[in-house]
Amino acid sequence: MLEAGLVRAKNTTEILTKNVALFAIACVMYMLCGYNLMYPGDAVNSVWPGIIFLLGEDNTATDVLASGGETYYSTMADFFFQVVFVATAMSIVSDAVAERMKLWAFLAFAVVMTGFIYPIQGYWKWGGGFLDQMGFLDFAGSGVVHLCGATAAFAVSPGRADSLQKAQGNLPIRSAR
């Protein structure tokens, strides 16, 4: 709603549509492939988790009790908890490109970001990837959620690079138009 208040009145409907569609895409893409990219059972290596589709089986109450404290949550509950973070990372992009990007281009990027980019980057820390192995600490999602969203926003935000180049001189960044 804050984003809708910061754009021109003629764009409010598109912003609200974009926010609802963003969350719907995030839920579906994260369910189809993102969750298992982020938390693979057997990863290929510490950089690439491998691809497994859909959520897989949930932890039953018997499994949780038999694990001796090793497993203490439902996979489905964790999915719903994590889908909010993937949508948050994508909403950072949404805020940055408000009134600057066509709706269909944004939604196409949302499919890629929520289904592949964010989950792989999240795997590196939360799924046991190389950042986790190196001892990287992530405080309240600042590195995984917010940095991923901000970097993606900077990468797809049209016109920002040209403005920076004019302000900075010979900054070697180009706008992808």
N, C-alpha and C positions, 0 to 999 in steps of 0.2 A: 504494500500500500504506500510506503514511503516513496518508492520509485514512481508510482503513478502521480504523486503530488509534486514531483520534481520535473515533470515533462509538460509540454504544452497541452492544453485541454483537448485539442483534436487528436492527440495520441494516447489519451488515457485508456480508451477501450482496447487498443492494441497491446498496451503494456499489461493490462489485466488478463487478456487472452494469453499473452506470452507466459505469464507467471503460472497460470493453470496448466497450460500445455507443457511447460518446463517440468513441473512436478510429475505429470502423467508420464512423460517420456523418461524421466529419471527412474520412476518406479519400474516401468516395463523393462528398460535396458539393463538396469542393475539386477533385476530378477533373471533375465534371460542369460546374461553372460558376465556382468560386472561383479556380482558377489563371489562367484567361484574364481574369477581372475584375482580378486583381492585376497581371498582365503582358500588357496588350492590345497587339496589333500596332499598331493605329491607334486611339488614344483619341479620344473625342468632345471632351473638354476636360480641363483639369488637375484637375477635381473628380470628374467622372463618366467612367469608362473605357469604358462601353458593354458590351453583353452578347454573349459568344461562348461556345458550349457545347463541352464536351470539351477535350481537351488539344491537339489539332492535331498537326502533324508534328514529328518529332524532328530535331535537327541531325545530319546524317550525317557520317561521317569526312571525306568529300570536301568538304562545306560548311565544316567546321571548318578544314581545311588551306587551303582557298581564301580564307578570310576574312582572312588575314594577322594573326591574333591578336585580331580583333574578337569572334569567337565562339569560346569555349574550353570549353564544357561541353555535355552532353547535356540536352535539355529534360526528359526523363524522370527523369534523376538529380536535376535541380533540383526537380522536382515532389516526389519522395520526401524531399528535404531540407526543403522548405518545408512539407510536410504535417505534419511534427513540430511546427513552430511554431504552426500553426493549432490543432492538438490541445492544445498547451501553453496557448494563450490560453483555450481552452474548459475545460481542466482547472482553471484559476484560478477560473472560474465554478463548476465542480463543487465545489471545496473550500469556497467561500463559502456555497453553498446546501445543504451536507450536512445532512440531517435537517430541512430547512426547505422543501423543494419536492417536489412529486409527480414520480415518475419520468417519466411521459409528458409532462408540461409541460416538464421539463428537456430531454428528447430533442427535443421540438418546437423549443425555443429553440436547441438545438445545430444543427439544420438551418439555421436562419436565420443564426446567428452564424458557422458555418463555411463556409456557402455564399455569404454576401453581406456581412455587417457587417465581419468581419475582412479579407476580400480587398479591399474598397473602401478601408478604412482603410490597409491595407498598400500599396495602389496609390499613395496620396498621397505616400508616402516612397520605397518600393522600386521602384515601377512607373513613376516619372517624373512623378508628380502634383505638385500645387502646393506641398507641403511640401519636396519634393526641389528644386523650382525656386527656392524661397526660401532654400535652403542649410541646411535642418534636418539636424542630425546625430543619428543614432540609434546609441547605444552598446550593442552586443550585444543588440538587440531590446528595450531598456528602454522605448522609446516606442511601438514598433509592437506588439510581442507582449504585454508585461506591462501596459502602460497600457490597451490595448484590453480585455484580459481583466479587469482590475480595474474598469474603468468599467462593463463589462457586468455584472459580479458585483454591483456596487453598485446598478445599475439594476433587476436582477431579484430581488435578495435580499429575501424577504418579512420584514416586521417590523423591518428595520433603520431605516427612515426614522422610524417611530413612536418607536423608542428614542432616536434622535437628537433628535427634536423635543422630547421630554420633558426630555432632558438640556440642550439648548441654549436652550429657551424658544420663541421665535417663528420658528424655522427653517422657511422655506417649502418643505418637502419632504413629500410624501405617499407612503404605501405603496400600491403597486398590488396589491390583493387581489381 
